[in-house]
């Protein structure tokens, strides 16, 4: 089969289109013919060097998110059959450790992550565990389904499982046009919450509005804290989702109301901050690290998307052989939605 294979570290020039053997099913596996693969920033980061995911080795086939059709199943698989249209949780897990036993594959002691330390979906076929795949309704096109897995599962885990966002509360989201932020906005509105989003360009602010944000502000708006206070009638935000880090830390804290929750889920601008412990305990604030989503989060998120028609926009689409161009688009950070590859 054709696959994009990373043979070295550096940049897109270290990845080549090659012919490699097709995957073979184990008893609890499925082989999926890939219709679409959605790119993630992890794909770019692993081009530069190892260390992000334990067990990463060269040569490597990238690609975490995919949508496609089952073409083969293992002898112990009864949940899907050839011909079923599926997406998958790229975090596979070992299936036997204590964390996997409770559905927490993100902290598996022997993690197997498609496109992370196991062959991914930038190929004609990909091997996945049967328990990780979810059937896609016939009403949902596969090019829409491929936008769901990582972004919506991550957002569901943050907004619901960790953040416990409730109807009537207010969520503030930084980097409001990123894939995870757009998913978080959609899920928050679905839950009956109000959303304030901050985004850089007018196009990104328009995307946040289209996702459902009630109020959209420019990134680093010096009046954002005051504006959030006015929007909430002086109460402040109940929940802030911050995957930017150093640059937005102070704004995140200042936007929170009494007993507010700050979700820390990334650090694209840096990971060093200073703050007063006294401020945190006097205001009753909660600082929450999101960590990785669970298998239950993945199922809940995709089920919500299927039921309510939630999806991300597709920013650009490329054939497999033009992967380098696709990575350039992703690296520019000007995209809104998913960059999608068609093998």
DRENDO-1510 file (C-alpha; in Angstrom, 1 decimal, always signed):
<recs>
REC; n; res; u; v; w
REC; 1; UNK; +0.0; +0.0; +0.0 .
REC; 2; UNK; +1.0; +3.6; -0.3 .
REC; 3; UNK; +2.0; +5.4; +2.9 .
REC; 4; UNK; +3.8; +8.6; +3.9 .
REC; 5; UNK; +6.9; +7.4; +5.9 .
REC; 6; UNK; +9.0; +9.6; +8.2 .
REC; 7; UNK; +12.6; +8.4; +7.9 .
REC; 8; UNK; +14.4; +11.2; +9.8 .
REC; 9; UNK; +13.9; +14.4; +11.8 .
REC; 10; UNK; +13.7; +17.9; +10.5 .
REC; 11; UNK; +10.7; +18.9; +8.4 .
REC; 12; UNK; +8.4; +17.7; +5.6 .
REC; 13; UNK; +11.5; +16.8; +3.6 .
REC; 14; UNK; +12.0; +13.9; +6.0 .
REC; 15; UNK; +8.7; +12.2; +5.0 .
REC; 16; UNK; +8.5; +10.2; +1.7 .
REC; 17; UNK; +5.7; +8.4; -0.2 .
REC; 18; UNK; +6.6; +4.8; -0.1 .
REC; 19; UNK; +5.1; +1.3; -0.7 .
REC; 20; UNK; +4.8; -0.6; +2.5 .
REC; 21; UNK; +3.1; -3.9; +3.5 .
REC; 22; UNK; -0.6; -3.7; +4.3 .
REC; 23; UNK; -1.4; -4.2; +8.0 .
REC; 24; UNK; -2.6; -7.6; +9.2 .
REC; 25; UNK; -5.3; -8.1; +11.8 .
REC; 26; UNK; -4.7; -9.5; +15.2 .
REC; 27; UNK; -7.7; -11.3; +16.9 .
REC; 28; UNK; -9.1; -8.0; +18.3 .
REC; 29; UNK; -8.1; -5.6; +15.5 .
REC; 30; UNK; -9.7; -4.2; +12.4 .
REC; 31; UNK; -8.1; -3.0; +9.2 .
REC; 32; UNK; -9.7; +0.2; +7.8 .
REC; 33; UNK; -9.4; +1.6; +4.3 .
REC; 34; UNK; -8.6; +5.3; +4.9 .
REC; 35; UNK; -10.9; +7.7; +3.1 .
REC; 36; UNK; -9.6; +10.8; +4.9 .
REC; 37; UNK; -6.9; +11.6; +7.5 .
REC; 38; UNK; -7.1; +14.8; +9.5 .
REC; 39; UNK; -3.8; +16.4; +10.4 .
REC; 40; UNK; -2.9; +17.4; +14.0 .
REC; 41; UNK; -0.1; +19.6; +15.4 .
REC; 42; UNK; +1.5; +16.5; +16.9 .
REC; 43; UNK; +2.3; +15.4; +13.4 .
REC; 44; UNK; +4.4; +18.5; +12.9 .
REC; 45; UNK; +6.0; +18.3; +16.3 .
REC; 46; UNK; +7.2; +14.8; +15.8 .
REC; 47; UNK; +8.9; +15.8; +12.6 .
REC; 48; UNK; +11.3; +17.8; +14.7 .
REC; 49; UNK; +12.4; +15.1; +17.1 .
REC; 50; UNK; +11.4; +12.3; +19.4 .
REC; 51; UNK; +10.3; +12.5; +23.0 .
REC; 52; UNK; +6.7; +13.6; +22.9 .
REC; 53; UNK; +5.2; +10.1; +23.0 .
REC; 54; UNK; +7.1; +7.1; +24.6 .
REC; 55; UNK; +8.0; +4.4; +22.1 .
REC; 56; UNK; +8.2; +6.6; +19.0 .
REC; 57; UNK; +10.6; +5.1; +16.5 .
REC; 58; UNK; +11.7; +5.7; +12.9 .
REC; 59; UNK; +10.6; +4.8; +10.3 .
REC; 60; UNK; +7.1; +6.1; +11.2 .
REC; 61; UNK; +3.8; +6.6; +9.5 .
REC; 62; UNK; +2.1; +9.7; +10.9 .
REC; 63; UNK; -1.6; +10.5; +11.1 .
REC; 64; UNK; -3.9; +10.3; +14.1 .
REC; 65; UNK; -7.4; +11.1; +13.0 .
REC; 66; UNK; -9.1; +9.1; +10.2 .
REC; 67; UNK; -12.4; +8.1; +8.7 .
REC; 68; UNK; -12.8; +5.1; +6.5 .
REC; 69; UNK; -14.4; +1.7; +5.8 .
REC; 70; UNK; -13.6; -1.5; +7.6 .
REC; 71; UNK; -12.1; -4.1; +5.2 .
REC; 72; UNK; -11.0; -6.8; +7.6 .
REC; 73; UNK; -11.7; -7.9; +11.2 .
REC; 74; UNK; -9.9; -10.2; +13.7 .
REC; 75; UNK; -11.3; -13.5; +14.8 .
REC; 76; UNK; -12.5; -12.1; +18.1 .
REC; 77; UNK; -14.2; -9.0; +16.7 .
REC; 78; UNK; -18.0; -8.9; +16.7 .
REC; 79; UNK; -18.7; -5.2; +17.1 .
REC; 80; UNK; -18.1; -4.2; +13.4 .
REC; 81; UNK; -18.0; -6.0; +10.1 .
REC; 82; UNK; -16.4; -5.3; +6.7 .
REC; 83; UNK; -18.2; -2.4; +5.1 .
REC; 84; UNK; -18.9; -0.5; +8.2 .
REC; 85; UNK; -17.9; +3.2; +8.1 .
REC; 86; UNK; -15.8; +4.2; +11.2 .
REC; 87; UNK; -13.7; +6.7; +13.0 .
REC; 88; UNK; -11.3; +5.7; +15.8 .
REC; 89; UNK; -9.8; +6.9; +19.0 .
REC; 90; UNK; -6.1; +7.1; +18.1 .
REC; 91; UNK; -5.2; +6.3; +21.7 .
REC; 92; UNK; -5.4; +2.5; +21.6 .
REC; 93; UNK; -4.0; +1.3; +24.9 .
REC; 94; UNK; -2.7; -2.1; +25.7 .
REC; 95; UNK; -6.1; -3.4; +26.9 .
REC; 96; UNK; -4.7; -5.2; +30.0 .
REC; 97; UNK; -3.1; -2.7; +32.4 .
REC; 98; UNK; -5.0; -1.2; +35.4 .
REC; 99; UNK; -5.7; +2.1; +33.5 .
REC; 100; UNK; -7.1; +0.4; +30.5 .
REC; 101; UNK; -9.2; -1.7; +32.7 .
REC; 102; UNK; -11.1; +1.4; +33.8 .
REC; 103; UNK; -11.3; +2.9; +30.3 .
REC; 104; UNK; -8.5; +5.4; +30.9 .
REC; 105; UNK; -6.4; +4.6; +27.9 .
REC; 106; UNK; -4.7; +8.0; +28.0 .
REC; 107; UNK; -2.6; +6.8; +30.9 .
REC; 108; UNK; -2.0; +3.2; +29.7 .
REC; 109; UNK; +1.4; +1.9; +30.9 .
REC; 110; UNK; +2.1; +0.5; +27.4 .
REC; 111; UNK; +0.4; +3.1; +25.2 .
REC; 112; UNK; -0.1; +2.5; +21.5 .
REC; 113; UNK; -1.1; +5.7; +19.8 .
REC; 114; UNK; -1.9; +5.7; +16.1 .
REC; 115; UNK; +0.3; +8.2; +14.4 .
REC; 116; UNK; +2.1; +8.7; +17.7 .
REC; 117; UNK; +4.2; +5.5; +18.3 .
REC; 118; UNK; +2.2; +3.1; +16.1 .
REC; 119; UNK; +1.6; +3.3; +12.3 .
REC; 120; UNK; -0.9; +6.1; +11.6 .
REC; 121; UNK; -3.4; +6.9; +8.9 .
REC; 122; UNK; -1.4; +8.8; +6.3 .
REC; 123; UNK; -1.7; +5.6; +4.3 .
REC; 124; UNK; -4.2; +3.7; +2.3 .
REC; 125; UNK; -4.9; +1.3; +5.2 .
REC; 126; UNK; -4.6; +1.5; +9.0 .
REC; 127; UNK; -4.7; -1.1; +11.8 .
REC; 128; UNK; -6.8; -0.2; +14.9 .
REC; 129; UNK; -8.1; -2.1; +17.9 .
REC; 130; UNK; -11.8; -3.0; +17.4 .
REC; 131; UNK; -12.7; -1.4; +20.8 .
REC; 132; UNK; -11.4; +2.0; +19.7 .
REC; 133; UNK; -13.6; +2.3; +16.6 .
REC; 134; UNK; -17.0; +3.9; +16.4 .
REC; 135; UNK; -19.4; +3.5; +13.6 .
REC; 136; UNK; -20.3; +6.6; +11.6 .
REC; 137; UNK; -24.0; +7.1; +10.8 .
REC; 138; UNK; -24.8; +6.9; +7.1 .
REC; 139; UNK; -26.2; +10.4; +7.2 .
REC; 140; UNK; -22.7; +11.8; +8.1 .
REC; 141; UNK; -20.2; +12.1; +5.2 .
REC; 142; UNK; -16.8; +10.7; +6.1 .
REC; 143; UNK; -15.1; +14.0; +5.2 .
REC; 144; UNK; -17.1; +15.6; +8.0 .
REC; 145; UNK; -16.6; +12.6; +10.4 .
REC; 146; UNK; -12.8; +12.9; +10.1 .
REC; 147; UNK; -12.9; +16.3; +11.8 .
REC; 148; UNK; -14.4; +14.9; +15.0 .
REC; 149; UNK; -12.1; +12.4; +16.9 .
REC; 150; UNK; -9.3; +14.2; +18.7 .
REC; 151; UNK; -10.7; +17.7; +18.8 .
REC; 152; UNK; -14.2; +16.9; +20.1 .
REC; 153; UNK; -13.0; +14.2; +22.5 .
REC; 154; UNK; -10.4; +16.6; +24.0 .
REC; 155; UNK; -13.0; +19.3; +24.2 .
REC; 156; UNK; -15.6; +17.0; +25.8 .
REC; 157; UNK; -13.1; +15.9; +28.4 .
REC; 158; UNK; -12.2; +19.5; +29.2 .
REC; 159; UNK; -15.6; +21.1; +29.2 .
REC; 160; UNK; -17.6; +18.3; +30.8 .
REC; 161; UNK; -15.5; +15.6; +32.5 .
REC; 162; UNK; -13.0; +18.0; +34.1 .
REC; 163; UNK; -14.6; +21.4; +33.9 .
REC; 164; UNK; -18.1; +20.3; +34.9 .
REC; 165; UNK; -19.7; +23.1; +32.9 .
REC; 166; UNK; -23.4; +23.5; +33.7 .
REC; 167; UNK; -26.3; +25.2; +32.0 .
REC; 168; UNK; -26.4; +28.9; +32.8 .
REC; 169; UNK; -22.7; +29.2; +33.4 .
REC; 170; UNK; -20.2; +31.2; +31.4 .
REC; 171; UNK; -17.1; +29.8; +29.6 .
REC; 172; UNK; -14.2; +31.9; +28.4 .
REC; 173; UNK; -12.1; +30.3; +25.6 .
REC; 174; UNK; -8.7; +31.5; +24.4 .
REC; 175; UNK; -7.5; +30.9; +20.8 .
REC; 176; UNK; -11.2; +30.7; +19.9 .
REC; 177; UNK; -10.7; +29.4; +16.4 .
REC; 178; UNK; -8.4; +26.5; +17.1 .
REC; 179; UNK; -9.9; +23.0; +16.5 .
REC; 180; UNK; -10.3; +22.2; +20.2 .
REC; 181; UNK; -11.7; +25.7; +21.0 .
REC; 182; UNK; -14.3; +25.5; +18.2 .
REC; 183; UNK; -15.3; +22.1; +19.5 .
REC; 184; UNK; -15.5; +23.4; +23.1 .
REC; 185; UNK; -17.7; +26.3; +22.0 .
REC; 186; UNK; -20.1; +24.0; +20.2 .
REC; 187; UNK; -20.3; +21.6; +23.2 .
REC; 188; UNK; -20.7; +24.5; +25.7 .
REC; 189; UNK; -23.6; +25.9; +23.8 .
REC; 190; UNK; -25.1; +22.4; +23.5 .
REC; 191; UNK; -25.0; +22.3; +27.3 .
REC; 192; UNK; -26.8; +25.6; +27.7 .
REC; 193; UNK; -23.8; +27.7; +28.8 .
REC; 194; UNK; -22.8; +31.2; +27.6 .
REC; 195; UNK; -19.5; +31.5; +25.8 .
REC; 196; UNK; -16.9; +34.3; +25.4 .
REC; 197; UNK; -14.2; +33.6; +22.9 .
REC; 198; UNK; -11.0; +35.4; +22.2 .
REC; 199; UNK; -9.4; +35.1; +18.7 .
REC; 200; UNK; -6.7; +36.8; +16.7 .
REC; 201; UNK; -8.0; +37.7; +13.2 .
REC; 202; UNK; -11.4; +38.9; +12.1 .
REC; 203; UNK; -11.7; +35.6; +10.1 .
REC; 204; UNK; -11.0; +33.6; +13.3 .
REC; 205; UNK; -13.4; +35.7; +15.3 .
REC; 206; UNK; -16.1; +35.0; +12.7 .
REC; 207; UNK; -15.4; +31.3; +13.0 .
REC; 208; UNK; -15.9; +31.5; +16.8 .
REC; 209; UNK; -19.2; +33.3; +16.2 .
REC; 210; UNK; -20.3; +30.7; +13.7 .
REC; 211; UNK; -19.5; +28.0; +16.3 .
REC; 212; UNK; -21.9; +29.7; +18.7 .
REC; 213; UNK; -19.9; +32.1; +20.8 .
REC; 214; UNK; -22.1; +34.7; +22.4 .
REC; 215; UNK; -19.4; +37.3; +22.7 .
REC; 216; UNK; -16.1; +37.4; +20.7 .
REC; 217; UNK; -13.1; +39.6; +21.6 .
REC; 218; UNK; -9.7; +40.2; +20.0 .
REC; 219; UNK; -6.8; +38.2; +21.5 .
REC; 220; UNK; -4.9; +40.3; +24.1 .
REC; 221; UNK; -7.8; +42.8; +24.3 .
REC; 222; UNK; -6.7; +45.1; +27.2 .
REC; 223; UNK; -10.3; +45.4; +28.2 .
REC; 224; UNK; -11.2; +41.8; +28.0 .
REC; 225; UNK; -11.5; +41.3; +31.8 .
REC; 226; UNK; -13.7; +44.3; +32.2 .
REC; 227; UNK; -15.8; +43.2; +29.2 .
REC; 228; UNK; -16.3; +39.7; +30.7 .
REC; 229; UNK; -17.3; +41.2; +34.0 .
REC; 230; UNK; -19.9; +43.4; +32.3 .
REC; 231; UNK; -21.2; +40.4; +30.2 .
REC; 232; UNK; -21.6; +38.4; +33.4 .
REC; 233; UNK; -23.2; +41.2; +35.4 .
REC; 234; UNK; -20.1; +41.4; +37.6 .
REC; 235; UNK; -20.0; +37.8; +38.5 .
REC; 236; UNK; -17.0; +36.8; +36.3 .
REC; 237; UNK; -16.6; +33.6; +34.3 .
REC; 238; UNK; -17.3; +30.2; +35.9 .
REC; 239; UNK; -14.8; +28.4; +33.7 .
REC; 240; UNK; -11.9; +29.4; +31.5 .
REC; 241; UNK; -10.3; +27.1; +29.0 .
REC; 242; UNK; -6.6; +28.0; +28.4 .
REC; 243; UNK; -4.3; +26.1; +26.1 .
REC; 244; UNK; -2.1; +29.1; +25.4 .
REC; 245; UNK; -0.2; +29.4; +28.7 .
REC; 246; UNK; +2.1; +32.2; +29.7 .
REC; 247; UNK; +0.6; +35.0; +27.5 .
REC; 248; UNK; -3.0; +34.4; +28.7 .
REC; 249; UNK; -2.4; +33.3; +32.3 .
REC; 250; UNK; -3.1; +36.6; +33.9 .
REC; 251; UNK; -6.2; +37.3; +31.8 .
REC; 252; UNK; -7.5; +33.8; +32.6 .
REC; 253; UNK; -7.2; +34.3; +36.3 .
REC; 254; UNK; -8.7; +37.8; +36.2 .
REC; 255; UNK; -11.7; +36.7; +34.2 .
REC; 256; UNK; -12.7; +34.2; +36.8 .
REC; 257; UNK; -15.4; +34.8; +39.3 .
REC; 258; UNK; -15.5; +33.6; +42.9 .
REC; 259; UNK; -15.0; +29.8; +42.9 .
REC; 260; UNK; -14.2; +29.8; +39.2 .
REC; 261; UNK; -12.4; +27.0; +37.5 .
REC; 262; UNK; -9.3; +27.4; +35.3 .
REC; 263; UNK; -8.7; +24.6; +32.9 .
REC; 264; UNK; -5.0; +24.3; +31.9 .
REC; 265; UNK; -4.7; +22.2; +28.7 .
REC; 266; UNK; -1.7; +23.6; +26.8 .
REC; 267; UNK; +1.1; +26.0; +26.7 .
REC; 268; UNK; +1.8; +27.2; +23.1 .
REC; 269; UNK; +3.2; +30.5; +24.4 .
REC; 270; UNK; +5.2; +29.0; +27.3 .
REC; 271; UNK; +4.8; +27.1; +30.5 .
REC; 272; UNK; +6.3; +29.5; +33.2 .
REC; 273; UNK; +3.9; +31.7; +35.2 .
REC; 274; UNK; +3.8; +33.4; +38.6 .
REC; 275; UNK; +0.8; +33.9; +40.8 .
REC; 276; UNK; -0.1; +34.4; +44.4 .
REC; 277; UNK; -1.3; +31.3; +46.3 .
REC; 278; UNK; -3.3; +33.7; +48.5 .
REC; 279; UNK; -5.3; +34.9; +45.5 .
REC; 280; UNK; -6.2; +31.4; +44.6 .
REC; 281; UNK; -7.4; +30.3; +48.0 .
REC; 282; UNK; -9.1; +33.6; +49.0 .
REC; 283; UNK; -11.2; +33.6; +45.8 .
REC; 284; UNK; -11.8; +29.8; +46.0 .
REC; 285; UNK; -10.4; +29.2; +42.6 .
REC; 286; UNK; -9.7; +25.8; +41.1 .
REC; 287; UNK; -6.7; +25.2; +38.9 .
REC; 288; UNK; -7.4; +22.0; +36.8 .
REC; 289; UNK; -5.1; +20.1; +34.5 .
REC; 290; UNK; -7.1; +18.3; +31.8 .
REC; 291; UNK; -4.7; +15.5; +30.9 .
REC; 292; UNK; -5.8; +13.0; +28.3 .
REC; 293; UNK; -9.4; +12.1; +27.6 .
REC; 294; UNK; -10.8; +8.6; +28.4 .
REC; 295; UNK; -12.5; +6.1; +26.1 .
REC; 296; UNK; -15.8; +7.2; +27.7 .
REC; 297; UNK; -15.1; +10.8; +26.7 .
REC; 298; UNK; -14.5; +9.7; +23.2 .
REC; 299; UNK; -17.7; +7.8; +22.9 .
REC; 300; UNK; -19.7; +10.6; +24.6 .
REC; 301; UNK; -18.2; +13.2; +22.4 .
REC; 302; UNK; -18.8; +11.4; +19.1 .
REC; 303; UNK; -22.3; +10.4; +20.1 .
REC; 304; UNK; -23.1; +14.0; +20.8 .
REC; 305; UNK; -21.7; +15.0; +17.4 .
REC; 306; UNK; -23.6; +12.4; +15.6 .
REC; 307; UNK; -26.9; +13.3; +17.4 .
REC; 308; UNK; -26.6; +17.0; +16.9 .
REC; 309; UNK; -24.7; +17.3; +13.7 .
REC; 310; UNK; -21.6; +18.9; +15.3 .
REC; 311; UNK; -18.5; +19.1; +13.2 .
REC; 312; UNK; -15.5; +21.3; +12.4 .
REC; 313; UNK; -15.0; +23.2; +9.2 .
REC; 314; UNK; -12.5; +21.8; +6.7 .
REC; 315; UNK; -9.7; +24.4; +6.2 .
REC; 316; UNK; -8.0; +22.7; +3.2 .
REC; 317; UNK; -7.9; +19.3; +1.5 .
REC; 318; UNK; -4.8; +17.7; -0.2 .
REC; 319; UNK; -4.0; +14.4; -1.9 .
REC; 320; UNK; -1.5; +12.2; +0.0 .
REC; 321; UNK; +1.4; +13.1; -2.3 .
REC; 322; UNK; +1.0; +16.8; -1.5 .
REC; 323; UNK; +1.4; +16.2; +2.3 .
REC; 324; UNK; +4.3; +18.7; +2.4 .
REC; 325; UNK; +2.0; +21.5; +1.2 .
REC; 326; UNK; -0.6; +20.5; +3.7 .
REC; 327; UNK; +1.9; +20.7; +6.6 .
REC; 328; UNK; +3.0; +24.2; +5.4 .
REC; 329; UNK; -0.6; +25.3; +5.7 .
REC; 330; UNK; -1.0; +23.8; +9.1 .
REC; 331; UNK; +2.3; +25.3; +10.3 .
REC; 332; UNK; +1.3; +28.8; +9.3 .
REC; 333; UNK; -1.4; +28.7; +12.0 .
REC; 334; UNK; -3.8; +30.6; +9.8 .
REC; 335; UNK; -6.2; +27.7; +9.3 .
REC; 336; UNK; -9.7; +27.5; +10.7 .
REC; 337; UNK; -10.8; +23.9; +11.1 .
REC; 338; UNK; -9.1; +20.7; +10.0 .
REC; 339; UNK; -6.5; +20.2; +7.2 .
REC; 340; UNK; -7.5; +16.9; +5.6 .
REC; 341; UNK; -5.6; +14.4; +3.5 .
REC; 342; UNK; -7.1; +12.0; +1.0 .
REC; 343; UNK; -5.0; +8.9; +0.6 .
</recs>
